[in-house]
Amino acid sequence: MGMLGIDKFNAIINPPECSILGVGRTVEKPAVHGGEIKIRPMAWFTLSSDHRIVDGATAALFLNHIKKLAENPHLLLI
C-alpha cells in the first residue's frame, strides 16, 4: 500500500497464510539519530500473525530483523 501513498495499515491474514507484512510509504521525517535531529527516510511496517500458528515473540523477532535489514541494506549482500 506504500506505493499507493498509504502511510500505514493493518493487513488481514487470508487462509492458509500464517502472517502478512504490511509496508507503508517512505517519507522524509525528522528523527533523533546519534543524539542529533536529522531528516531521515521513515516507513511503517506492520506484521499481522495468526497466534495459533506463530508465537508472538517469534513474529516480533522477524519484524525486528526486517527493520534491521531496511536500516542496513548492505546486510542483504552478506
HTML snippet that shows the backbone in 3Dmol.js (N, CA, C, O; Angstrom):
<script src="https://3Dmol.org/build/3Dmol-min.js"></script>
<div id="view" style="width:600px;height:400px;position:relative"></div>
<script>
const pdb = `
ATOM      1  N   MET A   1       0.811  -1.195   0.000  1.00  0.00           N
ATOM      2  CA  MET A   1       0.000   0.000   0.000  1.00  0.00           C
ATOM      3  C   MET A   1       0.853   1.258   0.000  1.00  0.00           C
ATOM      4  O   MET A   1       0.373   2.340  -0.338  1.00  0.00           O
ATOM      5  N   GLY A   2       2.118   1.116   0.379  1.00  0.00           N
ATOM      6  CA  GLY A   2       3.009   2.264   0.368  1.00  0.00           C
ATOM      7  C   GLY A   2       3.134   2.884  -1.002  1.00  0.00           C
ATOM      8  O   GLY A   2       3.237   4.105  -1.126  1.00  0.00           O
ATOM      9  N   MET A   3       3.128   2.056  -2.038  1.00  0.00           N
ATOM     10  CA  MET A   3       3.238   2.574  -3.403  1.00  0.00           C
ATOM     11  C   MET A   3       1.994   3.353  -3.814  1.00  0.00           C
ATOM     12  O   MET A   3       2.005   4.054  -4.826  1.00  0.00           O
ATOM     13  N   LEU A   4       0.917   3.233  -3.031  1.00  0.00           N
ATOM     14  CA  LEU A   4      -0.306   3.979  -3.293  1.00  0.00           C
ATOM     15  C   LEU A   4      -0.424   5.211  -2.400  1.00  0.00           C
ATOM     16  O   LEU A   4      -1.460   5.875  -2.382  1.00  0.00           O
ATOM     17  N   GLY A   5       0.652   5.514  -1.655  1.00  0.00           N
ATOM     18  CA  GLY A   5       0.670   6.705  -0.812  1.00  0.00           C
ATOM     19  C   GLY A   5       0.086   6.506   0.579  1.00  0.00           C
ATOM     20  O   GLY A   5      -0.156   7.482   1.288  1.00  0.00           O
ATOM     21  N   ILE A   6      -0.145   5.261   0.982  1.00  0.00           N
ATOM     22  CA  ILE A   6      -0.702   4.963   2.299  1.00  0.00           C
ATOM     23  C   ILE A   6       0.439   4.889   3.308  1.00  0.00           C
ATOM     24  O   ILE A   6       1.423   4.182   3.088  1.00  0.00           O
ATOM     25  N   ASP A   7       0.306   5.627   4.427  1.00  0.00           N
ATOM     26  CA  ASP A   7       1.361   5.628   5.450  1.00  0.00           C
ATOM     27  C   ASP A   7       1.443   4.317   6.211  1.00  0.00           C
ATOM     28  O   ASP A   7       2.521   3.733   6.327  1.00  0.00           O
ATOM     29  N   LYS A   8       0.305   3.845   6.734  1.00  0.00           N
ATOM     30  CA  LYS A   8       0.295   2.581   7.473  1.00  0.00           C
ATOM     31  C   LYS A   8      -1.087   1.960   7.402  1.00  0.00           C
ATOM     32  O   LYS A   8      -2.089   2.643   7.188  1.00  0.00           O
ATOM     33  N   PHE A   9      -1.115   0.641   7.588  1.00  0.00           N
ATOM     34  CA  PHE A   9      -2.378  -0.095   7.541  1.00  0.00           C
ATOM     35  C   PHE A   9      -2.177  -1.440   8.212  1.00  0.00           C
ATOM     36  O   PHE A   9      -1.043  -1.862   8.439  1.00  0.00           O
ATOM     37  N   ASN A  10      -3.256  -2.104   8.525  1.00  0.00           N
ATOM     38  CA  ASN A  10      -3.220  -3.443   9.105  1.00  0.00           C
ATOM     39  C   ASN A  10      -3.698  -4.435   8.060  1.00  0.00           C
ATOM     40  O   ASN A  10      -4.866  -4.433   7.670  1.00  0.00           O
ATOM     41  N   ALA A  11      -2.785  -5.282   7.614  1.00  0.00           N
ATOM     42  CA  ALA A  11      -3.132  -6.284   6.608  1.00  0.00           C
ATOM     43  C   ALA A  11      -3.896  -7.426   7.271  1.00  0.00           C
ATOM     44  O   ALA A  11      -3.636  -7.769   8.424  1.00  0.00           O
ATOM     45  N   ILE A  12      -4.830  -8.005   6.545  1.00  0.00           N
ATOM     46  CA  ILE A  12      -5.651  -9.100   7.061  1.00  0.00           C
ATOM     47  C   ILE A  12      -5.118 -10.421   6.520  1.00  0.00           C
ATOM     48  O   ILE A  12      -4.848 -10.555   5.327  1.00  0.00           O
ATOM     49  N   ILE A  13      -4.971 -11.389   7.409  1.00  0.00           N
ATOM     50  CA  ILE A  13      -4.453 -12.705   7.048  1.00  0.00           C
ATOM     51  C   ILE A  13      -5.543 -13.486   6.312  1.00  0.00           C
ATOM     52  O   ILE A  13      -6.686 -13.562   6.763  1.00  0.00           O
ATOM     53  N   ASN A  14      -5.166 -14.060   5.181  1.00  0.00           N
ATOM     54  CA  ASN A  14      -6.077 -14.907   4.419  1.00  0.00           C
ATOM     55  C   ASN A  14      -5.601 -16.357   4.519  1.00  0.00           C
ATOM     56  O   ASN A  14      -4.426 -16.630   4.271  1.00  0.00           O
ATOM     57  N   PRO A  15      -6.486 -17.291   4.876  1.00  0.00           N
ATOM     58  CA  PRO A  15      -6.075 -18.692   4.943  1.00  0.00           C
ATOM     59  C   PRO A  15      -5.527 -19.136   3.581  1.00  0.00           C
ATOM     60  O   PRO A  15      -6.099 -18.760   2.558  1.00  0.00           O
ATOM     61  N   PRO A  16      -4.467 -19.903   3.528  1.00  0.00           N
ATOM     62  CA  PRO A  16      -3.747 -20.585   4.588  1.00  0.00           C
ATOM     63  C   PRO A  16      -2.527 -19.815   5.110  1.00  0.00           C
ATOM     64  O   PRO A  16      -1.612 -20.431   5.656  1.00  0.00           O
ATOM     65  N   GLU A  17      -2.492 -18.494   4.957  1.00  0.00           N
ATOM     66  CA  GLU A  17      -1.360 -17.703   5.440  1.00  0.00           C
ATOM     67  C   GLU A  17      -1.286 -17.749   6.965  1.00  0.00           C
ATOM     68  O   GLU A  17      -2.304 -17.903   7.641  1.00  0.00           O
ATOM     69  N   CYS A  18      -0.064 -17.613   7.502  1.00  0.00           N
ATOM     70  CA  CYS A  18       0.076 -17.527   8.957  1.00  0.00           C
ATOM     71  C   CYS A  18       0.464 -16.114   9.372  1.00  0.00           C
ATOM     72  O   CYS A  18       0.259 -15.732  10.524  1.00  0.00           O
ATOM     73  N   SER A  19       1.024 -15.329   8.444  1.00  0.00           N
ATOM     74  CA  SER A  19       1.396 -13.936   8.714  1.00  0.00           C
ATOM     75  C   SER A  19       1.366 -13.155   7.414  1.00  0.00           C
ATOM     76  O   SER A  19       1.425 -13.725   6.325  1.00  0.00           O
ATOM     77  N   ILE A  20       1.271 -11.837   7.549  1.00  0.00           N
ATOM     78  CA  ILE A  20       1.356 -10.963   6.380  1.00  0.00           C
ATOM     79  C   ILE A  20       2.008  -9.658   6.816  1.00  0.00           C
ATOM     80  O   ILE A  20       1.689  -9.110   7.871  1.00  0.00           O
ATOM     81  N   LEU A  21       2.924  -9.171   5.987  1.00  0.00           N
ATOM     82  CA  LEU A  21       3.670  -7.959   6.274  1.00  0.00           C
ATOM     83  C   LEU A  21       3.071  -6.802   5.498  1.00  0.00           C
ATOM     84  O   LEU A  21       2.925  -6.874   4.278  1.00  0.00           O
ATOM     85  N   GLY A  22       2.724  -5.731   6.208  1.00  0.00           N
ATOM     86  CA  GLY A  22       2.232  -4.516   5.576  1.00  0.00           C
ATOM     87  C   GLY A  22       3.333  -3.470   5.557  1.00  0.00           C
ATOM     88  O   GLY A  22       3.964  -3.213   6.583  1.00  0.00           O
ATOM     89  N   VAL A  23       3.569  -2.860   4.393  1.00  0.00           N
ATOM     90  CA  VAL A  23       4.620  -1.853   4.257  1.00  0.00           C
ATOM     91  C   VAL A  23       3.998  -0.552   3.767  1.00  0.00           C
ATOM     92  O   VAL A  23       3.387  -0.502   2.699  1.00  0.00           O
ATOM     93  N   GLY A  24       4.164   0.505   4.571  1.00  0.00           N
ATOM     94  CA  GLY A  24       3.651   1.822   4.204  1.00  0.00           C
ATOM     95  C   GLY A  24       4.660   2.589   3.376  1.00  0.00           C
ATOM     96  O   GLY A  24       5.775   2.120   3.146  1.00  0.00           O
ATOM     97  N   ARG A  25       4.263   3.774   2.929  1.00  0.00           N
ATOM     98  CA  ARG A  25       5.158   4.583   2.096  1.00  0.00           C
ATOM     99  C   ARG A  25       6.328   5.121   2.914  1.00  0.00           C
ATOM    100  O   ARG A  25       6.253   5.214   4.140  1.00  0.00           O
ATOM    101  N   THR A  26       7.384   5.465   2.238  1.00  0.00           N
ATOM    102  CA  THR A  26       8.563   6.051   2.864  1.00  0.00           C
ATOM    103  C   THR A  26       8.502   7.563   2.684  1.00  0.00           C
ATOM    104  O   THR A  26       8.339   8.064   1.572  1.00  0.00           O
ATOM    105  N   VAL A  27       8.638   8.283   3.802  1.00  0.00           N
ATOM    106  CA  VAL A  27       8.639   9.749   3.766  1.00  0.00           C
ATOM    107  C   VAL A  27       9.798  10.270   4.613  1.00  0.00           C
ATOM    108  O   VAL A  27      10.224   9.628   5.573  1.00  0.00           O
ATOM    109  N   GLU A  28      10.294  11.435   4.240  1.00  0.00           N
ATOM    110  CA  GLU A  28      11.372  12.070   4.990  1.00  0.00           C
ATOM    111  C   GLU A  28      10.769  12.754   6.219  1.00  0.00           C
ATOM    112  O   GLU A  28       9.853  13.568   6.101  1.00  0.00           O
ATOM    113  N   LYS A  29      11.298  12.410   7.406  1.00  0.00           N
ATOM    114  CA  LYS A  29      10.803  12.974   8.665  1.00  0.00           C
ATOM    115  C   LYS A  29      11.980  13.258   9.586  1.00  0.00           C
ATOM    116  O   LYS A  29      13.021  12.610   9.480  1.00  0.00           O
ATOM    117  N   PRO A  30      11.822  14.230  10.498  1.00  0.00           N
ATOM    118  CA  PRO A  30      12.883  14.447  11.485  1.00  0.00           C
ATOM    119  C   PRO A  30      12.906  13.295  12.488  1.00  0.00           C
ATOM    120  O   PRO A  30      11.862  12.829  12.945  1.00  0.00           O
ATOM    121  N   ALA A  31      14.114  12.848  12.820  1.00  0.00           N
ATOM    122  CA  ALA A  31      14.282  11.749  13.770  1.00  0.00           C
ATOM    123  C   ALA A  31      15.602  11.948  14.510  1.00  0.00           C
ATOM    124  O   ALA A  31      16.543  12.537  13.979  1.00  0.00           O
ATOM    125  N   VAL A  32      15.657  11.450  15.734  1.00  0.00           N
ATOM    126  CA  VAL A  32      16.894  11.521  16.510  1.00  0.00           C
ATOM    127  C   VAL A  32      17.786  10.366  16.086  1.00  0.00           C
ATOM    128  O   VAL A  32      17.379   9.205  16.128  1.00  0.00           O
ATOM    129  N   HIS A  33      18.996  10.693  15.679  1.00  0.00           N
ATOM    130  CA  HIS A  33      19.973   9.680  15.262  1.00  0.00           C
ATOM    131  C   HIS A  33      21.347  10.118  15.740  1.00  0.00           C
ATOM    132  O   HIS A  33      21.842  11.174  15.347  1.00  0.00           O
ATOM    133  N   GLY A  34      21.958   9.305  16.586  1.00  0.00           N
ATOM    134  CA  GLY A  34      23.267   9.649  17.124  1.00  0.00           C
ATOM    135  C   GLY A  34      23.235  10.895  17.992  1.00  0.00           C
ATOM    136  O   GLY A  34      24.205  11.651  18.030  1.00  0.00           O
ATOM    137  N   GLY A  35      22.112  11.118  18.698  1.00  0.00           N
ATOM    138  CA  GLY A  35      21.997  12.266  19.576  1.00  0.00           C
ATOM    139  C   GLY A  35      21.675  13.574  18.869  1.00  0.00           C
ATOM    140  O   GLY A  35      21.631  14.627  19.505  1.00  0.00           O
ATOM    141  N   GLU A  36      21.448  13.518  17.551  1.00  0.00           N
ATOM    142  CA  GLU A  36      21.122  14.723  16.779  1.00  0.00           C
ATOM    143  C   GLU A  36      19.813  14.511  16.030  1.00  0.00           C
ATOM    144  O   GLU A  36      19.448  13.385  15.691  1.00  0.00           O
ATOM    145  N   ILE A  37      19.119  15.605  15.782  1.00  0.00           N
ATOM    146  CA  ILE A  37      17.896  15.541  14.975  1.00  0.00           C
ATOM    147  C   ILE A  37      18.300  15.672  13.517  1.00  0.00           C
ATOM    148  O   ILE A  37      18.918  16.658  13.114  1.00  0.00           O
ATOM    149  N   LYS A  38      17.943  14.668  12.735  1.00  0.00           N
ATOM    150  CA  LYS A  38      18.268  14.644  11.308  1.00  0.00           C
ATOM    151  C   LYS A  38      17.024  14.253  10.516  1.00  0.00           C
ATOM    152  O   LYS A  38      16.123  13.589  11.029  1.00  0.00           O
ATOM    153  N   ILE A  39      16.996  14.675   9.268  1.00  0.00           N
ATOM    154  CA  ILE A  39      15.921  14.255   8.365  1.00  0.00           C
ATOM    155  C   ILE A  39      16.303  12.885   7.828  1.00  0.00           C
ATOM    156  O   ILE A  39      17.378  12.699   7.258  1.00  0.00           O
ATOM    157  N   ARG A  40      15.385  11.913   8.025  1.00  0.00           N
ATOM    158  CA  ARG A  40      15.671  10.544   7.617  1.00  0.00           C
ATOM    159  C   ARG A  40      14.451   9.945   6.927  1.00  0.00           C
ATOM    160  O   ARG A  40      13.320  10.338   7.214  1.00  0.00           O
ATOM    161  N   PRO A  41      14.674   8.997   6.020  1.00  0.00           N
ATOM    162  CA  PRO A  41      13.522   8.303   5.426  1.00  0.00           C
ATOM    163  C   PRO A  41      12.905   7.369   6.464  1.00  0.00           C
ATOM    164  O   PRO A  41      13.606   6.573   7.091  1.00  0.00           O
ATOM    165  N   MET A  42      11.598   7.473   6.637  1.00  0.00           N
ATOM    166  CA  MET A  42      10.882   6.681   7.636  1.00  0.00           C
ATOM    167  C   MET A  42       9.718   5.958   6.954  1.00  0.00           C
ATOM    168  O   MET A  42       9.102   6.481   6.026  1.00  0.00           O
ATOM    169  N   ALA A  43       9.432   4.749   7.433  1.00  0.00           N
ATOM    170  CA  ALA A  43       8.307   3.974   6.900  1.00  0.00           C
ATOM    171  C   ALA A  43       7.714   3.134   8.019  1.00  0.00           C
ATOM    172  O   ALA A  43       8.404   2.782   8.975  1.00  0.00           O
ATOM    173  N   TRP A  44       6.424   2.813   7.894  1.00  0.00           N
ATOM    174  CA  TRP A  44       5.733   1.927   8.832  1.00  0.00           C
ATOM    175  C   TRP A  44       5.751   0.513   8.280  1.00  0.00           C
ATOM    176  O   TRP A  44       5.480   0.293   7.099  1.00  0.00           O
ATOM    177  N   PHE A  45       6.071  -0.443   9.140  1.00  0.00           N
ATOM    178  CA  PHE A  45       5.979  -1.865   8.827  1.00  0.00           C
ATOM    179  C   PHE A  45       5.063  -2.484   9.878  1.00  0.00           C
ATOM    180  O   PHE A  45       5.276  -2.293  11.075  1.00  0.00           O
ATOM    181  N   THR A  46       4.055  -3.217   9.443  1.00  0.00           N
ATOM    182  CA  THR A  46       3.181  -3.911  10.392  1.00  0.00           C
ATOM    183  C   THR A  46       3.149  -5.393  10.024  1.00  0.00           C
ATOM    184  O   THR A  46       3.152  -5.756   8.848  1.00  0.00           O
ATOM    185  N   LEU A  47       3.119  -6.227  11.041  1.00  0.00           N
ATOM    186  CA  LEU A  47       3.063  -7.668  10.818  1.00  0.00           C
ATOM    187  C   LEU A  47       1.836  -8.215  11.538  1.00  0.00           C
ATOM    188  O   LEU A  47       1.720  -8.114  12.759  1.00  0.00           O
ATOM    189  N   SER A  48       0.928  -8.793  10.767  1.00  0.00           N
ATOM    190  CA  SER A  48      -0.242  -9.463  11.341  1.00  0.00           C
ATOM    191  C   SER A  48       0.050 -10.952  11.330  1.00  0.00           C
ATOM    192  O   SER A  48       0.444 -11.502  10.302  1.00  0.00           O
ATOM    193  N   SER A  49      -0.141 -11.613  12.478  1.00  0.00           N
ATOM    194  CA  SER A  49       0.165 -13.041  12.584  1.00  0.00           C
ATOM    195  C   SER A  49      -0.965 -13.788  13.277  1.00  0.00           C
ATOM    196  O   SER A  49      -1.634 -13.249  14.158  1.00  0.00           O
ATOM    197  N   ASP A  50      -1.165 -15.027  12.871  1.00  0.00           N
ATOM    198  CA  ASP A  50      -2.134 -15.906  13.498  1.00  0.00           C
ATOM    199  C   ASP A  50      -1.423 -16.599  14.660  1.00  0.00           C
ATOM    200  O   ASP A  50      -0.549 -17.437  14.438  1.00  0.00           O
ATOM    201  N   HIS A  51      -1.787 -16.260  15.890  1.00  0.00           N
ATOM    202  CA  HIS A  51      -1.106 -16.794  17.066  1.00  0.00           C
ATOM    203  C   HIS A  51      -1.393 -18.273  17.308  1.00  0.00           C
ATOM    204  O   HIS A  51      -0.791 -18.879  18.195  1.00  0.00           O
ATOM    205  N   ARG A  52      -2.284 -18.851  16.548  1.00  0.00           N
ATOM    206  CA  ARG A  52      -2.477 -20.299  16.635  1.00  0.00           C
ATOM    207  C   ARG A  52      -1.347 -21.031  15.908  1.00  0.00           C
ATOM    208  O   ARG A  52      -1.106 -22.216  16.139  1.00  0.00           O
ATOM    209  N   ILE A  53      -0.660 -20.300  15.022  1.00  0.00           N
ATOM    210  CA  ILE A  53       0.397 -20.900  14.207  1.00  0.00           C
ATOM    211  C   ILE A  53       1.775 -20.349  14.577  1.00  0.00           C
ATOM    212  O   ILE A  53       2.748 -21.099  14.649  1.00  0.00           O
ATOM    213  N   VAL A  54       1.854 -19.037  14.810  1.00  0.00           N
ATOM    214  CA  VAL A  54       3.133 -18.361  15.060  1.00  0.00           C
ATOM    215  C   VAL A  54       3.111 -17.729  16.445  1.00  0.00           C
ATOM    216  O   VAL A  54       2.177 -17.005  16.790  1.00  0.00           O
ATOM    217  N   ASP A  55       4.138 -18.004  17.234  1.00  0.00           N
ATOM    218  CA  ASP A  55       4.274 -17.376  18.543  1.00  0.00           C
ATOM    219  C   ASP A  55       4.548 -15.880  18.343  1.00  0.00           C
ATOM    220  O   ASP A  55       5.328 -15.506  17.467  1.00  0.00           O
ATOM    221  N   GLY A  56       3.915 -15.032  19.145  1.00  0.00           N
ATOM    222  CA  GLY A  56       4.073 -13.588  19.017  1.00  0.00           C
ATOM    223  C   GLY A  56       5.512 -13.118  19.173  1.00  0.00           C
ATOM    224  O   GLY A  56       5.930 -12.181  18.494  1.00  0.00           O
ATOM    225  N   ALA A  57       6.273 -13.752  20.053  1.00  0.00           N
ATOM    226  CA  ALA A  57       7.676 -13.377  20.253  1.00  0.00           C
ATOM    227  C   ALA A  57       8.498 -13.677  18.998  1.00  0.00           C
ATOM    228  O   ALA A  57       9.370 -12.894  18.621  1.00  0.00           O
ATOM    229  N   THR A  58       8.218 -14.806  18.356  1.00  0.00           N
ATOM    230  CA  THR A  58       8.914 -15.165  17.122  1.00  0.00           C
ATOM    231  C   THR A  58       8.570 -14.182  16.014  1.00  0.00           C
ATOM    232  O   THR A  58       9.448 -13.776  15.252  1.00  0.00           O
ATOM    233  N   ALA A  59       7.309 -13.797  15.917  1.00  0.00           N
ATOM    234  CA  ALA A  59       6.884 -12.814  14.921  1.00  0.00           C
ATOM    235  C   ALA A  59       7.569 -11.469  15.167  1.00  0.00           C
ATOM    236  O   ALA A  59       7.973 -10.796  14.219  1.00  0.00           O
ATOM    237  N   ALA A  60       7.699 -11.078  16.437  1.00  0.00           N
ATOM    238  CA  ALA A  60       8.365  -9.818  16.772  1.00  0.00           C
ATOM    239  C   ALA A  60       9.839  -9.863  16.393  1.00  0.00           C
ATOM    240  O   ALA A  60      10.383  -8.868  15.913  1.00  0.00           O
ATOM    241  N   LEU A  61      10.493 -11.002  16.600  1.00  0.00           N
ATOM    242  CA  LEU A  61      11.896 -11.149  16.196  1.00  0.00           C
ATOM    243  C   LEU A  61      12.044 -11.027  14.682  1.00  0.00           C
ATOM    244  O   LEU A  61      12.995 -10.416  14.194  1.00  0.00           O
ATOM    245  N   PHE A  62      11.105 -11.609  13.942  1.00  0.00           N
ATOM    246  CA  PHE A  62      11.125 -11.500  12.483  1.00  0.00           C
ATOM    247  C   PHE A  62      10.981 -10.037  12.049  1.00  0.00           C
ATOM    248  O   PHE A  62      11.725  -9.562  11.191  1.00  0.00           O
ATOM    249  N   LEU A  63      10.020  -9.330  12.649  1.00  0.00           N
ATOM    250  CA  LEU A  63       9.810  -7.931  12.293  1.00  0.00           C
ATOM    251  C   LEU A  63      11.029  -7.081  12.655  1.00  0.00           C
ATOM    252  O   LEU A  63      11.380  -6.156  11.922  1.00  0.00           O
ATOM    253  N   ASN A  64      11.665  -7.386  13.766  1.00  0.00           N
ATOM    254  CA  ASN A  64      12.880  -6.686  14.158  1.00  0.00           C
ATOM    255  C   ASN A  64      14.002  -6.936  13.144  1.00  0.00           C
ATOM    256  O   ASN A  64      14.789  -6.035  12.854  1.00  0.00           O
ATOM    257  N   HIS A  65      14.075  -8.160  12.607  1.00  0.00           N
ATOM    258  CA  HIS A  65      15.078  -8.477  11.590  1.00  0.00           C
ATOM    259  C   HIS A  65      14.801  -7.698  10.300  1.00  0.00           C
ATOM    260  O   HIS A  65      15.733  -7.203   9.665  1.00  0.00           O
ATOM    261  N   ILE A  66      13.546  -7.589   9.917  1.00  0.00           N
ATOM    262  CA  ILE A  66      13.172  -6.807   8.732  1.00  0.00           C
ATOM    263  C   ILE A  66      13.582  -5.351   8.932  1.00  0.00           C
ATOM    264  O   ILE A  66      14.109  -4.724   8.012  1.00  0.00           O
ATOM    265  N   LYS A  67      13.346  -4.809  10.121  1.00  0.00           N
ATOM    266  CA  LYS A  67      13.743  -3.430  10.448  1.00  0.00           C
ATOM    267  C   LYS A  67      15.246  -3.257  10.297  1.00  0.00           C
ATOM    268  O   LYS A  67      15.708  -2.280   9.707  1.00  0.00           O
ATOM    269  N   LYS A  68      16.010  -4.208  10.833  1.00  0.00           N
ATOM    270  CA  LYS A  68      17.469  -4.143  10.752  1.00  0.00           C
ATOM    271  C   LYS A  68      17.929  -4.134   9.289  1.00  0.00           C
ATOM    272  O   LYS A  68      18.820  -3.365   8.927  1.00  0.00           O
ATOM    273  N   LEU A  69      17.327  -4.983   8.449  1.00  0.00           N
ATOM    274  CA  LEU A  69      17.692  -5.034   7.038  1.00  0.00           C
ATOM    275  C   LEU A  69      17.300  -3.761   6.295  1.00  0.00           C
ATOM    276  O   LEU A  69      18.035  -3.304   5.420  1.00  0.00           O
ATOM    277  N   ALA A  70      16.153  -3.186   6.634  1.00  0.00           N
ATOM    278  CA  ALA A  70      15.721  -1.944   5.989  1.00  0.00           C
ATOM    279  C   ALA A  70      16.650  -0.788   6.346  1.00  0.00           C
ATOM    280  O   ALA A  70      16.910   0.082   5.514  1.00  0.00           O
ATOM    281  N   GLU A  71      17.149  -0.777   7.576  1.00  0.00           N
ATOM    282  CA  GLU A  71      18.056   0.283   8.021  1.00  0.00           C
ATOM    283  C   GLU A  71      19.490   0.060   7.552  1.00  0.00           C
ATOM    284  O   GLU A  71      20.274   1.007   7.488  1.00  0.00           O
ATOM    285  N   ASN A  72      19.840  -1.189   7.222  1.00  0.00           N
ATOM    286  CA  ASN A  72      21.204  -1.541   6.796  1.00  0.00           C
ATOM    287  C   ASN A  72      21.144  -2.454   5.573  1.00  0.00           C
ATOM    288  O   ASN A  72      21.448  -3.641   5.688  1.00  0.00           O
ATOM    289  N   PRO A  73      20.757  -1.933   4.401  1.00  0.00           N
ATOM    290  CA  PRO A  73      20.559  -2.800   3.238  1.00  0.00           C
ATOM    291  C   PRO A  73      21.821  -3.532   2.793  1.00  0.00           C
ATOM    292  O   PRO A  73      21.727  -4.547   2.103  1.00  0.00           O
ATOM    293  N   HIS A  74      22.992  -3.041   3.172  1.00  0.00           N
ATOM    294  CA  HIS A  74      24.219  -3.755   2.798  1.00  0.00           C
ATOM    295  C   HIS A  74      24.282  -5.149   3.427  1.00  0.00           C
ATOM    296  O   HIS A  74      25.019  -6.006   2.940  1.00  0.00           O
ATOM    297  N   LEU A  75      23.523  -5.390   4.501  1.00  0.00           N
ATOM    298  CA  LEU A  75      23.499  -6.705   5.132  1.00  0.00           C
ATOM    299  C   LEU A  75      22.862  -7.767   4.223  1.00  0.00           C
ATOM    300  O   LEU A  75      23.071  -8.964   4.420  1.00  0.00           O
ATOM    301  N   LEU A  76      22.095  -7.326   3.239  1.00  0.00           N
ATOM    302  CA  LEU A  76      21.486  -8.279   2.294  1.00  0.00           C
ATOM    303  C   LEU A  76      22.547  -8.930   1.420  1.00  0.00           C
ATOM    304  O   LEU A  76      22.293  -9.981   0.831  1.00  0.00           O
ATOM    305  N   LEU A  77      23.720  -8.336   1.323  1.00  0.00           N
ATOM    306  CA  LEU A  77      24.784  -8.862   0.488  1.00  0.00           C
ATOM    307  C   LEU A  77      25.671  -9.863   1.213  1.00  0.00           C
ATOM    308  O   LEU A  77      26.519 -10.505   0.594  1.00  0.00           O
ATOM    309  N   ILE A  78      25.479  -9.998   2.516  1.00  0.00           N
ATOM    310  CA  ILE A  78      26.329 -10.894   3.311  1.00  0.00           C
ATOM    311  C   ILE A  78      25.785 -12.295   3.282  1.00  0.00           C
ATOM    312  O   ILE A  78      26.363 -13.194   3.892  1.00  0.00           O
TER     313      ILE A  78
END
`;
const viewer = $3Dmol.createViewer("view");
viewer.addModel(pdb, "pdb");
viewer.setStyle({}, {cartoon: {color: "spectrum"}});
viewer.zoomTo();
viewer.render();
</script>
